[in-house]
Amino acid sequence: MKFTKNIHLDVSVVIAMLNSETTIVKTLESLREQKYPIREIIIVDNGSKDGSMKLVRNFMKINKEMKILLVQREKNMGVGASYNFGVEKTSSHYIIFMHSDGMLPSKYEVRKLLRPFILYSSVVATYSSILMPFEVWKKYPFWEKCLLARSVGEVKPGLNGKFDCVNRTKFLEIHGFDDVRYGHDIGIGGEDGDLLKRLQNIGKVIQSDASVIHLHYLRDDYSLRDWIQNRKLLARSYGRFIRLHGLDIRNGGWQFLVKPILSMLMPVCFLYPWVLVFHLLFVVFYMKRMYITRDAVMDWRIYLLPFITLWLIFYESYWLIESFVSLPFSDYNKTT
């Protein structure tokens, strides 16, 4: 079927929100500007303690032409569980998942995201490319810059819940996101990668031409503790994912092994000092954006960064292994 701008698929948007007062209005404004009809927007709040709910309600009052349903949950059950909950309240054949810290860079991103569904009947899901513009990154406080130093200026495609679309029927067929083995309550993410694997088993998952800007967190109180907690979450997510799906070396799975290998090499530093030099060079390369950005270099905390980053190699390796072995073997081959 040849794509034309007059073909419209019915689509709903589900947004997972938690303490997003610095970004949620930008997210909704970018959806309002889309040159594509959106049937409804379901916002699932996970117990926000800031002004997120108030901002959404004000937006709803001003933009009454948009059908928005705001649902507040008392307990934070995580992104995957929020998406599952939101899908139950939708009425469209196609569902877009979007984080509350995303902003669409043009008026045509929804159209781009849905285009593969029109072109190919075997498509079950599409995903976008994640953008982290330098102009956004440079506004972050120091430790948040560290968190996203490897993303700034990059275009990273992937199905990760930031701006993806699924066929609702197929999504429900595989029981949606696995919010049992992945979830906020157990401190393990990675439900997006798990969903991708299961969707690929039943149909085509295609990268679209759509993009989304990752705004992340725009206040100035992001701390070292926040960075460390985020690294722990990612490490535990990698460990659980490897346990359930294995290590796909050909598709970049080797990256999961880098830090554990470096951790094992560290004791060798006592015998061969050049190994320590290698580690320090790795840190500089890994965080290179921090060492070439004036604001970051002029911050006194830049002198602590090499030592903290080296410590994080051990820290993340521990939590990756902990997550890998913590799943009972009886659950290893279970499917949701």
N, C-alpha and C positions, 0 to 999 in steps of 0.2 A: 504494500500500500504506500503510495507516495504521500509524503507529509505536506500538509497545508495548514496555514494558520487558522483556518476555519474549523478544524477538527478539535473538539474539546472533550476530554474525558472527565468524568465527575471525580472530584478529589477533595479530601478533607485533610487538614493539617493538625497533627497532635504535637503539642509543645510540653516538654518536661521542664518545670521551673522550681528553683530553690534559691532564695536570697539573690534575686536578679534585678534589683532596682536600678542598677547602673546600665543595664543592657536591654531589658524586656521591651521597653517602648520602641527602641531602635529596631528590634526584631519584628514587632507588630507593624510598625510604619513601613518596613520594607515589604512585608506581605501585602499591606494595603495598596502599595504602588504597583503590584504585579499586573501585567496585561494578560491575565488568565483568570477565569472565574473559579473561585474557591468556595465550595459549598458551605464549609463551616470550619472553625478553628476551635479545637479542644485544648484548653490549658490545664494541665494537671500540676497543681502546686503541692510540694512535699513539705508543708509546714514552715513556710518562710517566716523569718522573724524580723525582716526589714520591711520596707515600704512597697514590696513587689505587688502585693494584692491590691493595695490602694491605687497604684499606678495603672494596673490593668483595668480596674473598675472605672477609673476616670477615662481611660482610653475607650472603653466600651460605651460610655455615655456620649462621648464626642463623635464616635464613629458607629452610629447605630445601624448604618447600612451593612456593616460586617456582622455576620452571625458568629458570635464568640460565646463559648460556654466555659466558665471558670469553675473548676472543681478543686476544693482544698482538702488535702488529706492531713490528718493530724501527725502522722509519723512518716518520716522520710524512708521510703521503701526502695529508692534508687531509680535510675533512669529507665532500665528495662521494664521494671514493674509498672512504672508510670505510663510507659508507652502501651503496654498490654491493657492497662486499665482504660486508657484513652480510646484505644481502638474499639473497645466494647460499646462506646458511646457514639461512634461514627456511623454514617449512613451511606458512605461512598464506596465505590469499587476499588479506589486507589487511595492509599494513605501516605502522606508525607510526614516523616519524623523530623523534628527540628529542635535543636537546643535553644534555650532562652538567652544564650550569649552569642547568637549568630545574626548576621545581617546580610541580606542579599544585595550584591553590588549593582544589579541592573533590574529593569522592569520585566525581564524575560526569563528569569531563572527557573520559575515553576514550569514554564513552557518547555524549556530545555530539558528539565528533569523528566518530564512526561513523554517527551518525543520518542524514545525507544519503544515504549509500550504501543505506540501507534504504528511504528515501523515493523515490529516483530512480535508475532503472537506468542512466542515461547518465552518472552521476558517475564520474570517474576519480581524483579527488583532493579532499581537503578540507583546510582549514587553520584555524588558531586565531588569537586575538588575543593580542598580547604585552603583558604588564603590567610596569611598572617602578614599584613602590610607593615613595613617599617614604621610608618607614621602612627600606627596603633601601638606597636611594640615599644616604641621609645617613650610612651606615656606611662608605662608600667613602673612601679617601684622596683628596687634592685632585685629582690629575690624572685619576683614574678618575671622579670627579664631573664633570670637564670633558668626558670622553668621552661620558657618558650624560646630560648636562644637558638635552638636547633631548627625552629620552625619559621622564624622570621625571614621573609623574602622568598619562601619556598611555596610551591604549589603541590599539595599532597592529596592525591585522590584516594578515596576509600569509603567503604560503607561503615560508618561509625556513629550514626544517629544524629549527626550535626545537620545534615540536609539530604535525606534519602527518601525513596518512594518504594512502596511495596504493593503488590496485588493483595488486597485484603483477604480474599478467599484462600490464596496460597499461604499467606502469613498465618492464618488461623489453622490451616491444615497441618502445619508443623508446630502448632501450639505457641506461636510467637516467641518472644524472648524467654530464655531460660532464667527465671528469676529465683530459682532454688539454688543452683550451683554457682550463680553469679548474683551479686546484689549488695546493696549498701549495708544491710544488716550483718553481713559476714565480711564486709570490707574487701570485696573482690569485684573488680569490673571485668571487662572483656566480653560482656554479653553481645556486643556488636559483632565481634569477630566470630563468635560461636554461631550467631544467626546467619552470617554470611556463608559459613560452611554448610549449614543445613539447607539454606535456600539454593545453593549451587547443586545440591543433590536432586532437586526437583525441577530445575529450569535454568534459564539464562539470567545472570546478574551482570548488568552492563554499566560501564562508566559513561555517564552523560556529559554534555558540554556545560552543565550547570556548575556554578561556583557559590561558595558562601564564605563570608569574612568571619573569622573567629575573633570575637571581641574579648572573650574570656571574662576578666574581672577588672572593672575600671576604677575601683577605689584605691586609695593609697595605703591601705592597712594590710596588704599581703605580706606575710612574715616568713622568716626562715622556717618556722614550724610548719606553716602551710606548704612550703616547698617540699619539706621532708615527708610530710603526710601524703602528698601527691605522688612522690616517688615510691613510697611504700605501696600505695594503691596500684600503681602501674606494675610494679614488680610482682605483686601477688596475682594480678590479672594475667600476666604473662605465664606464671607458673601453672595456674589453673588451665589456661588455654592449651599449653603444651601437653599437660597431663591428658586432656580429653581428646585432642586432635593431632598430637604428635608434632614433630619438628620438621617443617617443610623447608629444607635447606635451599632448594632451587628458587623459592619465592621469598627469599629474604629472612628465612627462619634462623639463619646463622647469627643474626644480630642479637638474638636472645642469649647466645652463649658468650658474647664478648665479655661482659662484666663478671660472670662466674669464673671464666678463665683468668682474667686479670686478678681476681681475688686469690686464686690459687698460686699465681706467680709472685704475689707480693712478698711472701716469706723469703723468696730467693734473693730479695734485695739485700739481705744481710750477708750473703755470700758474693753477690755480683752487683755492685752499686749501679752499674749501667741499666739494670732492670728498673731501678727507681727513676732514672732519667727517662726511660721509656714511658713509665707511668705518667710522669709529669708532662711529657710531650703529648700523651693521649688526652690528658685533661685540657691542655691548651687547645688542641684540635677539636675536642668534643664541645668546648665552650668558646670557640673562636670568636663568635660575635661579641661576646662580652669584652674581649681583649682588643677589639678594633673599633669600639664605640666610645666616643669621648666621654659621655655622661657616666658610663659604667667604669671606665678606666680611672676617672677622677674620684670615684667613690672609694673610701677607705676599705670597704668590705671586699674589694677586689683582691686584697692581699690574703684574705681568709679563704677565698674561693678554691684555690688548688687543693688545700687540705680538706675542706668540706666535701669537695667532689671526690677526692680519693676515698674518704670515709664512706660516702654514699655508694661507692662500688661494692664495698663489703656489705653495707646495710641492705642494698637492693638484692644482692646475691642471696643473702640469708632469707629474705622474705619470698623470693622466687622459689627457692627450694622448699621452704615451709609450706607454701601454697600447693606446690606440686605433690608433696607427700601427704598433705592433710586430708585429701579426698579419699574416703574409704574405697578399697579395691572393689567392693561389691557394686560401687556406682560407676566404675570405669567405663563399662560398655553400655550403660543405660542411655536411652534416648528419651527426649521430652515429648 
